[in-house]
Amino acid sequence: MEPLLGVALLVVLAGIAGTVLPALPGVPLVFFGLLLAAWSDGFTRVGGWTLALLALLVVVSLLVDLAGAAFGLRRAGASRWALAGALAGLLLGFAFGLPGLLVGPFLGAFAAEYLVRRDARQAGRAGLGAWVGLVVATALRLAVAFAMVGIFALAWFL
């Protein structure tokens, strides 16, 4: 295997991990890895149109990220403070590994919403909305990443 192709594979794998881990820019890393792979053979197998489609999917993924948490919170009738709390909970939760990543957004949204409205029931709905939004956004990011790899593989092998 050509060294650049090996690096590209590692970057794609890191990107796929990054679709789940918030510390890594997952889908953009997948795109960068696929771009490196295309470059490794001088763009003979994968050309500009395929790369443009993959770049468009990166943009779609970024929009999904922004909309995911907001959608979950809006469905729960939460305030903007709950979104800020969910993001803070996500960042703080990262220090506690996977359990923190799963619980942090819920607790952050709950705490922020409770501070603003002083209603535990509404705060619980906000926390649940933040968590559902995070799960949905993560699933969609993962789907986009695998779709990108699939499109690239089709272009590479056909």
Summary of the structure (lengths in Angstrom):
residues: 158
radius of gyration: 18.5
end to end distance: 19.4
largest distance: 60.8
contacts: 575
relative contact order: 0.16
helix: 84%
strand: 0%
